[in-house]
Amino acid sequence: MAFLPLITSAQEEAGDIATSGGQSLWGLIQQGGWAMWPLGLCCLFMFFLAIYCWRETARKKYVPEAILPQASGFLRVRDIQSAINTLQSANSVLSRVMVTGLGKAKPNLPDANKGKVELMLSESLEAEENQAGQWVNYLNVIAAVAPMIGLLGTVSGMISAFQTISLGGMGRPELLAGDIGEALITTATGLVIGIPAMIAYFILKNRLGNSMIATVQAASNLVDDLAGENNDEGQEAEFAEETMVEA
């Protein structure tokens, strides 16, 4: 029974230490110092940019599967204007590049059309890929910049720690705790932001590449339809009859 007061006192001290050791998220942000504000902006930008790029690199944004058979049928019978109107009904990358390419095509010269259209398609596809890719590349920028900001915060914290030591804080570790905490927290925060940003960058880059491959394949098939390489006389006659009936 004599040890009971000692045990109770030890438990109370342990509880006090646990309570004082726990920190809220806002407490960590405050302890991290000035570097936490640009890191917070990087985190928000990464989050919204990843969502935006995920939506913009979806396959349906590039290849409108629903209108491809109809556009292909018009190109097989050399009805370029109807094919353009059909493609324009869908807001997609394939529609934009094909409309640009078909603008140079001539219905009475199918063999000469392929080279002109393919040249225009190549230029338009490159422009579309660069435009979409620039947003994905910003994730790579965040992945590189966030750890560097964290490292800068670390250097700032260590400088403050050495200044504290120079002012007589060598034998008082509690005076160094804030500066060292700033150094460690900013480094960890920079890595916590940079690693997911790098992962998101590679995932979205591959997603964009797959969508562009599908667009190139669909565009190539439509150009072959225009050049007569995919034409079947029976299919042309059937499509012409269906078009006349709809008209």
Backbone torsions as a table, in degrees:
resi	resn	phi	psi	omega
1	MET	NA	-23.1	-178.5
2	ALA	-68.1	-24.7	-178.4
3	PHE	-85.6	-8.7	-176.0
4	LEU	-59.8	-45.6	178.2
5	PRO	-61.4	-35.5	179.4
6	LEU	-66.9	-42.2	179.6
7	ILE	-64.0	-44.4	179.2
8	THR	-61.5	-42.5	179.6
9	SER	-63.6	-40.5	179.8
10	ALA	-65.4	-40.3	178.8
11	GLN	-63.9	-41.2	179.6
12	GLU	-64.7	-40.7	178.7
13	GLU	-65.0	-40.5	178.6
14	ALA	-63.8	-39.6	178.1
15	GLY	-64.8	-39.0	178.3
16	ASP	-64.6	-40.8	179.7
17	ILE	-65.0	-43.4	179.8
18	ALA	-63.3	-39.4	-179.5
19	THR	-67.3	-43.9	-179.0
20	SER	-71.6	-26.1	-178.4
21	GLY	-77.2	-25.2	-179.6
22	GLY	-77.1	137.0	-178.7
23	GLN	-129.2	145.0	176.1
24	SER	-80.8	169.9	178.0
25	LEU	-61.8	-42.1	178.8
26	TRP	-63.6	-35.2	177.0
27	GLY	-64.1	-40.7	177.3
28	LEU	-65.4	-39.8	178.8
29	ILE	-62.7	-43.2	178.9
30	GLN	-65.0	-39.5	-179.7
31	GLN	-68.9	-29.4	179.9
32	GLY	-68.5	-18.3	175.6
33	GLY	81.2	-158.9	-173.1
34	TRP	-62.3	-30.4	-175.7
35	ALA	-66.3	-20.0	-178.6
36	MET	-69.9	-24.3	-179.4
37	TRP	-71.9	-50.9	174.5
38	PRO	-64.1	-32.0	176.4
39	LEU	-66.6	-36.9	175.8
40	GLY	-63.8	-40.1	176.4
41	LEU	-64.2	-40.2	177.0
42	CYS	-61.3	-39.9	-179.9
43	CYS	-64.5	-46.3	179.3
44	LEU	-63.8	-44.1	-180.0
45	PHE	-62.7	-41.2	178.7
46	MET	-62.5	-42.7	-177.5
47	PHE	-62.7	-52.0	-177.9
48	PHE	-70.4	-34.5	179.4
49	LEU	-67.6	-39.0	178.7
50	ALA	-63.7	-42.0	178.2
51	ILE	-64.7	-44.7	-179.6
52	TYR	-61.7	-47.1	-178.7
53	CYS	-67.3	-34.3	177.8
54	TRP	-62.5	-41.3	179.2
55	ARG	-70.5	-40.6	-174.8
56	GLU	-77.1	-18.0	179.0
57	THR	-99.4	10.0	177.5
58	ALA	-64.7	144.7	-176.9
59	ARG	-59.0	-36.5	-178.2
60	LYS	-66.4	-20.3	176.3
61	LYS	-76.5	-14.5	-175.4
62	TYR	-109.1	-43.4	-176.4
63	VAL	-123.6	109.7	177.1
64	PRO	-82.4	91.9	-174.1
65	GLU	-59.4	-31.0	-173.1
66	ALA	-65.8	-33.0	-174.7
67	ILE	-101.1	-2.8	-177.3
68	LEU	-61.5	-45.4	179.6
69	PRO	-59.9	-40.9	-179.4
70	GLN	-68.0	-44.2	177.8
71	ALA	-63.3	-39.6	177.8
72	SER	-62.9	-40.6	178.7
73	GLY	-63.7	-41.6	178.2
74	PHE	-64.3	-39.2	-179.4
75	LEU	-69.3	-32.3	179.1
76	ARG	-66.6	-30.9	178.8
77	VAL	-98.6	13.6	176.1
78	ARG	65.7	24.1	176.6
79	ASP	-91.5	78.6	-172.2
80	ILE	-66.8	-41.3	-177.3
81	GLN	-64.3	-40.4	177.5
82	SER	-65.6	-36.9	177.4
83	ALA	-64.3	-41.3	178.2
84	ILE	-63.1	-44.5	179.3
85	ASN	-61.7	-39.3	178.9
86	THR	-65.1	-44.3	-179.5
87	LEU	-66.2	-36.3	-179.5
88	GLN	-68.9	-16.7	178.9
89	SER	-71.9	-14.0	178.6
90	ALA	-118.2	127.5	178.9
91	ASN	-85.2	94.2	-177.8
92	SER	-146.9	166.3	178.7
93	VAL	-65.0	-43.7	179.0
94	LEU	-59.2	-42.0	-179.9
95	SER	-61.6	-44.3	-177.5
96	ARG	-66.5	-44.3	-177.6
97	VAL	-71.8	-35.4	-180.0
98	MET	-70.7	-38.7	177.7
99	VAL	-62.9	-40.0	177.4
100	THR	-64.1	-44.0	-179.3
101	GLY	-70.2	-42.5	-178.4
102	LEU	-68.4	-19.6	176.5
103	GLY	-63.1	-20.6	178.5
104	LYS	-97.4	-1.7	-176.1
105	ALA	-84.8	152.8	177.0
106	LYS	-124.4	126.7	-174.7
107	PRO	-60.6	-30.7	-175.2
108	ASN	-89.0	0.1	179.7
109	LEU	-130.1	69.9	-175.3
110	PRO	-63.5	-34.8	-178.3
111	ASP	-69.5	-38.0	-179.8
112	ALA	-76.4	-19.8	-177.2
113	ASN	-66.8	-37.5	-170.3
114	LYS	-60.0	-45.5	-179.2
115	GLY	-64.3	-43.8	-179.7
116	LYS	-65.2	-45.9	-177.8
117	VAL	-65.5	-42.4	-179.7
118	GLU	-63.1	-36.8	177.6
119	LEU	-64.2	-45.5	178.9
120	MET	-65.9	-38.1	179.1
121	LEU	-64.0	-42.1	-179.5
122	SER	-59.9	-44.7	180.0
123	GLU	-67.7	-41.9	-178.5
124	SER	-68.3	-40.4	179.3
125	LEU	-64.8	-39.3	178.2
126	GLU	-63.5	-41.0	178.9
127	ALA	-65.2	-42.0	179.5
128	GLU	-65.0	-41.1	-179.6
129	GLU	-66.4	-40.1	178.4
130	ASN	-65.2	-39.2	-179.0
131	GLN	-65.9	-43.6	178.9
132	ALA	-72.7	-35.8	-176.7
133	GLY	-68.9	-26.0	-178.0
134	GLN	-65.1	-33.7	177.9
135	TRP	-71.2	-39.0	177.3
136	VAL	-64.9	-37.2	-179.3
137	ASN	-64.3	-25.8	178.0
138	TYR	-62.6	-29.8	175.9
139	LEU	-64.8	-37.4	176.7
140	ASN	-65.1	-36.0	176.9
141	VAL	-63.2	-45.0	179.2
142	ILE	-62.6	-40.9	-179.9
143	ALA	-61.6	-30.0	179.1
144	ALA	-86.9	-37.0	-173.2
145	VAL	-78.6	-40.2	-175.2
146	ALA	-57.6	-49.2	177.2
147	PRO	-62.9	-31.6	178.7
148	MET	-68.5	-38.8	175.3
149	ILE	-63.9	-41.1	176.5
150	GLY	-60.7	-40.3	177.8
151	LEU	-65.7	-38.4	177.1
152	LEU	-63.3	-39.5	175.2
153	GLY	-63.8	-35.3	176.6
154	THR	-63.2	-46.1	178.5
155	VAL	-61.4	-41.6	179.0
156	SER	-61.7	-42.7	179.1
157	GLY	-65.1	-39.7	179.9
158	MET	-69.2	-36.5	175.6
159	ILE	-61.0	-44.2	178.1
160	SER	-62.7	-37.4	179.3
161	ALA	-64.1	-43.7	179.0
162	PHE	-66.7	-34.0	176.1
163	GLN	-65.0	-39.1	177.5
164	THR	-63.5	-40.9	178.4
165	ILE	-62.7	-41.7	-178.6
166	SER	-66.0	-22.1	179.9
167	LEU	-92.2	9.4	175.2
168	GLY	102.2	21.9	-178.8
169	GLY	-98.8	16.4	-177.2
170	MET	-60.6	-44.2	-177.4
171	GLY	-90.8	11.1	-178.7
172	ARG	-126.8	86.8	-176.4
173	PRO	-61.9	-25.0	-179.7
174	GLU	-64.8	-25.1	178.1
175	LEU	-76.0	-24.3	-179.5
176	LEU	-89.9	-14.9	-173.7
177	ALA	-59.9	-41.8	-178.2
178	GLY	-64.6	-43.5	-179.0
179	ASP	-68.1	-43.0	178.4
180	ILE	-67.4	-37.4	176.2
181	GLY	-61.4	-41.4	176.6
182	GLU	-59.5	-43.3	-178.4
183	ALA	-62.4	-44.5	-176.7
184	LEU	-74.9	-40.3	-177.0
185	ILE	-65.6	-42.0	-178.7
186	THR	-67.0	-38.0	176.8
187	THR	-62.2	-48.0	-179.7
188	ALA	-62.6	-42.2	-179.5
189	THR	-64.2	-41.7	177.9
190	GLY	-60.3	-40.1	178.5
191	LEU	-71.2	-38.1	179.4
192	VAL	-62.4	-32.1	177.7
193	ILE	-84.1	-41.8	-174.4
194	GLY	-68.4	-39.2	-177.4
195	ILE	-65.7	-50.4	176.0
196	PRO	-61.4	-34.5	178.8
197	ALA	-63.7	-39.9	178.5
198	MET	-66.6	-41.8	178.0
199	ILE	-62.8	-45.7	179.1
200	ALA	-62.3	-36.8	-179.9
201	TYR	-60.8	-48.4	-177.6
202	PHE	-69.7	-37.3	177.8
203	ILE	-62.9	-47.2	-177.6
204	LEU	-72.1	-31.3	176.3
205	LYS	-64.6	-43.1	176.9
206	ASN	-66.9	-37.8	178.7
207	ARG	-64.3	-42.3	176.4
208	LEU	-63.9	-42.6	178.9
209	GLY	-61.4	-41.6	178.7
210	ASN	-65.3	-39.5	178.4
211	SER	-66.5	-38.1	178.5
212	MET	-68.4	-37.6	176.8
213	ILE	-62.0	-43.9	177.8
214	ALA	-62.6	-37.7	178.6
215	THR	-65.9	-43.7	179.4
216	VAL	-63.0	-42.2	179.5
217	GLN	-64.3	-43.7	179.2
218	ALA	-65.7	-41.5	179.0
219	ALA	-65.0	-39.8	178.7
220	SER	-63.0	-40.0	177.9
221	ASN	-64.7	-39.9	179.2
222	LEU	-67.5	-37.3	177.1
223	VAL	-66.0	-39.6	176.5
224	ASP	-63.9	-36.2	175.7
225	ASP	-62.2	-42.1	-180.0
226	LEU	-66.9	-37.5	-178.9
227	ALA	-79.1	-6.8	178.4
228	GLY	86.8	9.5	-177.3
229	GLU	-80.6	-21.1	178.1
230	ASN	-107.1	8.5	-172.0
231	ASN	-76.6	142.5	171.3
232	ASP	-128.3	125.2	-173.7
233	GLU	-57.6	-38.2	179.5
234	GLY	-65.7	-40.6	179.1
235	GLN	-67.9	-37.3	178.5
236	GLU	-62.9	-45.2	-179.2
237	ALA	-64.4	-40.8	179.8
238	GLU	-64.6	-42.9	-180.0
239	PHE	-66.0	-38.9	179.1
240	ALA	-63.3	-40.3	178.6
241	GLU	-65.2	-42.6	179.7
242	GLU	-63.3	-38.2	179.6
243	THR	-65.8	-40.9	179.3
244	MET	-66.0	-38.7	179.8
245	VAL	-65.5	-43.2	179.3
246	GLU	-64.2	-36.4	178.8
247	ALA	-67.8	NA	NA
